[in-house]
Amino acid sequence: MESVELQQEISTSSAQTPHSNGDNNDDGVKITCFSEELRDSTVHFQIIGLQKQIYAWIGCQSAKLGHLYAAATTRPNNTVSITSILGGTSDNTGTGIARRVVLKTGLNIILACDIPKNNPMLEVSLFLPLLVDIERIFVQKLISLGYTASRPQHCR
């Protein structure tokens, strides 16, 4: 597995962590871009960390925006609500990734996802394992960058 990474931090204050839990007034924005070679496909990631949410783009072999989703936990049961913002009808690929990322990190997310299901480079038998790999790498990177929110005590 090959990885190429570019990180850039734009900040108006001297915060040490990329994600603020609201304890300080950090206006910093952290941008992380990286690519992974997964199952003979190049997958590109861009993560923009804001104060209480993240914007992320995941693309496979192109630089198109794709569908845009918003996902967040909702009360009273802390379930995840997802909506398609751009791209017409939603597909299970983007909504599934957005939902699982919110469940695993506790953060609100805006996710742009351009992973074509009908890509001739991706055989049907490779598509689902590729999605699992994409989600695993994405969540691992978010956690390593410190993008997790503390969960309430009653949530498990």
C-alpha positions as CSV (number, residue, x, y, z in Angstrom):
1,M,0.0,0.0,0.0
2,E,1.5,3.3,-1.0
3,S,0.6,6.6,0.6
4,V,1.4,10.2,-0.4
5,E,0.5,12.9,2.1
6,L,0.4,16.7,2.2
7,Q,-0.5,18.6,5.3
8,Q,-1.1,22.3,5.7
9,E,-2.3,24.3,8.7
10,I,-4.0,27.7,8.4
11,S,-4.5,29.3,11.8
12,T,-5.2,32.6,13.4
13,S,-4.1,31.4,16.8
14,S,-1.5,29.1,18.3
15,A,-3.7,26.0,19.0
16,Q,-1.8,22.7,19.5
17,T,-4.6,20.4,18.5
18,P,-6.4,20.2,15.2
19,H,-9.9,19.9,16.8
20,S,-11.2,22.1,19.5
21,N,-13.9,20.8,21.8
22,G,-15.2,24.3,22.5
23,D,-12.9,24.9,25.4
24,N,-11.0,27.7,23.6
25,N,-11.8,30.0,20.7
26,D,-9.5,28.4,18.1
27,D,-10.2,29.7,14.7
28,G,-7.6,27.4,13.1
29,V,-8.4,25.4,10.0
30,K,-6.3,22.3,9.3
31,I,-6.1,20.8,5.8
32,T,-4.8,17.4,5.2
33,C,-4.5,15.8,1.8
34,F,-3.3,12.3,1.0
35,S,-3.6,9.5,-1.5
36,E,-3.6,5.7,-1.1
37,E,-3.1,2.9,-3.6
38,L,-5.9,0.4,-2.8
39,R,-6.6,-2.7,-4.9
40,D,-5.1,-1.2,-8.1
41,S,-7.0,2.1,-7.7
42,T,-5.8,5.4,-6.5
43,V,-8.0,6.9,-3.8
44,H,-7.6,10.6,-2.9
45,F,-8.6,12.1,0.5
46,Q,-8.9,15.7,1.6
47,I,-9.8,16.6,5.2
48,I,-10.6,20.1,6.3
49,G,-10.9,20.4,10.1
50,L,-13.1,23.2,11.4
51,Q,-13.8,23.9,15.0
52,K,-16.7,21.5,15.6
53,Q,-17.0,19.6,12.3
54,I,-15.0,18.3,9.4
55,Y,-15.4,18.6,5.7
56,A,-13.9,15.7,3.8
57,W,-13.6,14.7,0.1
58,I,-12.9,11.2,-1.1
59,G,-12.3,10.6,-4.8
60,C,-11.3,7.7,-6.8
61,Q,-9.3,8.3,-10.0
62,S,-10.8,11.8,-10.6
63,A,-11.0,15.2,-9.0
64,K,-14.8,15.6,-9.3
65,L,-16.8,16.7,-6.3
66,G,-19.4,13.9,-6.5
67,H,-22.3,13.7,-4.1
68,L,-22.3,15.9,-1.0
69,Y,-23.7,14.7,2.3
70,A,-24.1,16.1,5.7
71,A,-24.3,13.8,8.7
72,A,-24.6,14.4,12.4
73,T,-25.8,12.8,15.6
74,T,-29.3,13.7,16.6
75,R,-31.1,13.7,19.9
76,P,-32.6,12.0,22.0
77,N,-31.0,8.7,21.1
78,N,-27.8,10.0,19.5
79,T,-28.7,8.3,16.2
80,V,-27.1,9.6,13.0
81,S,-29.1,11.7,10.6
82,I,-27.8,12.1,7.0
83,T,-29.0,14.2,4.1
84,S,-27.9,14.6,0.5
85,I,-27.0,18.2,-0.1
86,L,-25.8,18.0,-3.7
87,G,-25.9,15.3,-6.4
88,G,-29.5,14.4,-6.7
89,T,-30.5,11.0,-5.3
90,S,-28.2,9.7,-2.6
91,D,-26.4,6.4,-3.0
92,N,-25.4,4.0,-0.3
93,T,-21.7,4.5,-0.8
94,G,-21.5,8.1,0.5
95,T,-24.3,7.9,3.0
96,G,-22.8,4.7,4.5
97,I,-19.3,6.2,4.9
98,A,-20.7,9.4,6.4
99,R,-22.9,7.5,8.9
100,R,-20.1,5.2,10.1
101,V,-17.6,8.1,10.4
102,V,-20.0,10.0,12.6
103,L,-20.6,6.9,14.7
104,K,-16.9,6.2,15.1
105,T,-15.6,9.8,15.7
106,G,-18.7,11.6,17.2
107,L,-18.1,14.5,14.8
108,N,-20.5,16.3,12.4
109,I,-19.3,15.7,8.9
110,I,-19.8,17.2,5.4
111,L,-18.6,14.5,3.0
112,A,-18.1,14.8,-0.7
113,C,-17.8,11.4,-2.2
114,D,-16.8,10.5,-5.8
115,I,-16.4,6.7,-5.8
116,P,-18.0,5.5,-9.0
117,K,-19.8,2.2,-8.8
118,N,-19.7,1.6,-12.5
119,N,-15.9,2.2,-12.9
120,P,-14.5,-0.3,-15.4
121,M,-11.3,-0.4,-13.3
122,L,-13.2,-1.7,-10.3
123,E,-14.6,-5.2,-10.6
124,V,-17.8,-5.9,-8.7
125,S,-15.9,-8.4,-6.4
126,L,-13.4,-5.6,-5.5
127,F,-15.9,-2.8,-4.9
128,L,-17.1,-3.8,-1.4
129,P,-13.6,-4.6,-0.1
130,L,-12.3,-1.3,-1.5
131,L,-15.1,0.6,0.3
132,V,-14.1,-1.2,3.6
133,D,-10.5,-0.2,3.0
134,I,-11.4,3.4,2.2
135,E,-13.5,3.8,5.3
136,R,-10.8,2.1,7.5
137,I,-8.0,4.4,6.3
138,F,-10.2,7.5,6.5
139,V,-11.3,6.8,10.1
140,Q,-7.7,5.9,11.1
141,K,-6.5,9.2,9.7
142,L,-9.2,11.2,11.4
143,I,-8.4,9.6,14.8
144,S,-4.6,10.1,14.3
145,L,-5.2,13.8,13.5
146,G,-7.2,14.1,16.8
147,Y,-10.6,14.5,15.1
148,T,-12.8,12.8,17.7
149,A,-15.4,14.2,20.0
150,S,-16.1,13.0,23.5
151,R,-19.3,11.0,23.7
152,P,-21.9,11.5,26.4
153,Q,-21.8,9.0,29.2
154,H,-25.1,7.3,28.3
155,C,-23.9,6.6,24.7
156,R,-22.0,3.4,24.0
